[in-house]
Amino acid sequence: MKKWLLRFLAGFGLFAIGWHVFEYAWDQNLFSQSETMEVVNVSAKEAAALLEGEEGVQPIDVRPEKSFVSGHLPGAIRVKYGRGELDHEAAKPLDRSRPLLVYCDGGFRSRLSLGAFEAEGFEKIYHLHRGMLSWRLQGMPCENSVEDLESKNNRTDL
C-alpha cells in the first residue's frame, strides 16, 4: 500500500511540475506585446482594480451559460468560446476601443480565446490568471442571479 501511494504522489508531483513548466512557456509566448495587440496576464486583485478604474475595461466571460449563470464577475458579458470558435454575434456589440478582461473558470479556455479576440479587432486585452478560481479564492464579489443574466443580455450601453 505504501509503495502504491508513493508512486501515485511521485507521478502527481511530476505532472504538476510538467504543467507549470508548460504553462510558463505558454505564458511567455502568449503574454507579450505584438504590433497589433497587447495582452497582459493579471491577478484577481489587479483585475478588480482594472474594473474599478477609469479605463472602461469590459469583463468578458467565455464560459458556457450554466457556468456564467452560477457566478460571474460584476458587469460581465458572456461571449461563448468553444471548440476553437468565438460567438461572433455576442462579440459584435463590444467596443473595440476599450480593453477587455477575458476569463473562464481556470484560465485555459480564456487563454485559447485570446487569438479570436485579436481577430475580432481588439488591441488591448487583460487575461484573468486562473480565472474564476482565483477571483473566488480572493473573496471578490460575484453576480449570479437570473436577473443579472437578463439585465446583462439587455444592456444598451455597449
C-alpha positions, 0 to 999 in steps of 0.5 A, spaced: 500 500 500 505 504 501 509 503 495 502 504 491 501 511 494 508 513 493 508 512 486 501 515 485 504 522 489 511 521 485 507 521 478 502 527 481 508 531 483 511 530 476 505 532 472 504 538 476 511 540 475 510 538 467 504 543 467 507 549 470 513 548 466 508 548 460 504 553 462 510 558 463 512 557 456 505 558 454 505 564 458 511 567 455 509 566 448 502 568 449 503 574 454 507 579 450 506 585 446 505 584 438 504 590 433 497 589 433 495 587 440 497 587 447 495 582 452 497 582 459 496 576 464 493 579 471 491 577 478 484 577 481 486 583 485 489 587 479 483 585 475 478 588 480 482 594 480 482 594 472 474 594 473 474 599 478 478 604 474 477 609 469 479 605 463 472 602 461 475 595 461 469 590 459 469 583 463 468 578 458 466 571 460 467 565 455 464 560 459 458 556 457 451 559 460 450 554 466 457 556 468 456 564 467 449 563 470 452 560 477 457 566 478 460 571 474 464 577 475 460 584 476 458 587 469 460 581 465 458 579 458 458 572 456 461 571 449 461 563 448 468 560 446 468 553 444 471 548 440 476 553 437 470 558 435 468 565 438 460 567 438 461 572 433 454 575 434 455 576 442 462 579 440 459 584 435 456 589 440 463 590 444 467 596 443 473 595 440 476 601 443 476 599 450 480 593 453 477 587 455 478 582 461 477 575 458 476 569 463 473 562 464 473 558 470 481 556 470 484 560 465 485 555 459 479 556 455 480 564 456 487 563 454 485 559 447 480 565 446 485 570 446 487 569 438 479 570 436 479 576 440 485 579 436 481 577 430 475 580 432 479 587 432 481 588 439 488 591 441 488 591 448 486 585 452 487 583 460 487 575 461 484 573 468 490 568 471 486 562 473 480 565 472 474 564 476 478 560 481 482 565 483 477 571 483 473 566 488 479 564 492 480 572 493 473 573 496 471 578 490 464 579 489 460 575 484 453 576 480 449 570 479 442 571 479 437 570 473 436 577 473 443 579 472 443 574 466 437 578 463 439 585 465 446 583 462 443 580 455 439 587 455 444 592 456 444 598 451 450 601 453 455 597 449 
